[in-house]
Amino acid sequence: MQIFVDAFREGWAALTSGGIIDVWTIVITSLRVSVFAVMVALVIGIPVGLVVGTKRFIGWRAALIIFNSGMGLPPVVVGLLVAMTLSRRGPLGFLDLLYSQNAIVIAQVIISVPIVMAITAASVASVPRELRLQARSLGASSMRVSLLTLSEARMGLLAAVAGGFGAIISEVGAATMVGGNIAGQTRVMTTAMVQYTRMGRYGYALSLAIVLMTIVIGVNVIITSMQTSAEKWEAEGR
Amino acid sequence: MTSGLSISGEGLRRTFKKSGFGLDVEYVEAEAGSVLAILGPSGSGKSTLLTVLGLLEEPDAGTVRLGGQAVTTHDREARRKMAAVFQRPYLFKGSVSANVEYGLVSHGVAKSERRSRVTAALARVGLEGYEDRSALALSGGEAQRVSLARALVLEPRVLLLDEPLASLDPLLKEQLTRDFASILRDAGVTVVYVTHDQNEAMVVCDKVAVMKDGRIVSVGTVIEVMDLPADEWVASFLGAEAPLQGEVTRVEDGLIWIGCCGIEIAAVGDVRPGQAVLFGIHAEDVLLFEGGHALPTTSARNQLPARVIQLSPRGSTYRAVLQVGGARISASVSRSAVREMGLLEGSEVLAVFKATAVAVRPLADSEPGSDASASGLN
């Protein structure tokens, strides 16, 4: 058990007073990359999910299968494909993005977009068609009807945010492959944890694990409390 | 208060490939400021007709006219002159006032005006002070009132109501039917009111169109449609008597006498002797007296010997089917009268009704004479 006590002591020191590594630089990089990636994923995933969830078109079933399959897309496969695309000989090699934060963002967006799309589609599909018809009958434009549909499905959208963010903040494979784990630049919490564990610096890895778990739990606490407080108000009236 | 606009549909067709159901309406019109009820059983196409008229669904063919002008689903200005209330209220998540305000935002009404209009609309449906409540915590009746307020607040020229009271319990339904009728009369808008309940339709509407299998099979005022249903199916759907067919034998003292199945019935109408007619007698207008007893003094011209061939309870009354000569008519009899007269199937009675209780219309050439009266002639 001494190993846990020692690691916790070292990790706590790294978090509170600094040490050989700057834990907080890694945390901030992680947050910056993942928050930006999830925002891009929401901007792409919500409108597409809305269309798939509310309209029927040629290829609709195929689109749904692709999005649902995309939810189980292995991050290392995404990492590999993005690394090849951005490599010097790849089609987007001229952009010189490999081993940058932007490369991690691209990979993370690809990982989280299917999750956001699929959860959004399922949520808006549960909003009755008649409710949209009702809004139209009150003179609403297509845009307002769409916004109303999203608002009615907001519990599901919060789940989409949580699902998308959770998938990428804790993702390690793609971030390593396209980010390169460069200290001060592309080193994020998960890649740093892998490295410090390999080096036997369990304390540093543990300090990052504590921060990562706090963030994941914190995000879910906020989202769950938003869901339950809204549900409570809707059920109880005033 | 705004004035209503007429709304009509001409040659409306809409086919659903999956179910094979097809709407096929030659012509339907709700005159400006009137209430048109569209009656019909489930699956007859009432709601489809309403969504097509309301420009919420594109027909495969046909024209919708609003105030005489042809309009389409892309015509947002036309859509803004209408508002709809559906069977389930479909209130949006949020407060009651946010729901009622929703359409006003779409209509570009200024925020300062929105508040006062929401308050007034809620007062109109009897929900003063409900502004800040959650819309999803209301009872069924309250929710339907909010749904009506949400439509009325827009001051639409045409209001489309799709079975707005169907999901409520009978007591609440009766109360809200009266409230709706009064609110709609005061609002002065044109109303298209879809329902499968003729009692609701009779309280609320001026004209009735009856639908079956996507088509309108009968249209007219409530009295016209109910008193003399177009055919046996309409009669059976409305719970009314099937029309009888006869011929006017003579005209005397302002009365016409109709010969039918070996009997003669006095009626009031502007029909020539020799003219074939359809006629019907409302069960509620037929009085029964015991055969062989002296009749009380009555001005009723029709006093016909009859035999009770069927006696069945209908709520607080009994429905007696009578064989009168070769024809069958019905009488509505109170439970106490059945007891006092010792009425049974097979009882011989005297059926008494006034000439004015007989609804008559000439048989049009296009009508299948024998079919229309099949059940009555026997």
Interface residues (C-beta under 8 A of the other chain):
Chain A: P128 E130 L131 L133 Q134 A135 R136 S137 L138 G139 A140 S141 R144 L148 S151 E152 R154 A230 W233 E234 A235 E236 G237 R238
Chain B: T51 G54 L56 R76 R79 R80 M82 A83 A84 F86 R88 Y90 F92 K93 G94 Y102 G103 V105 S106 H107 D132 R133 S134 L136 A137 L138 R150 A151 L154 L160
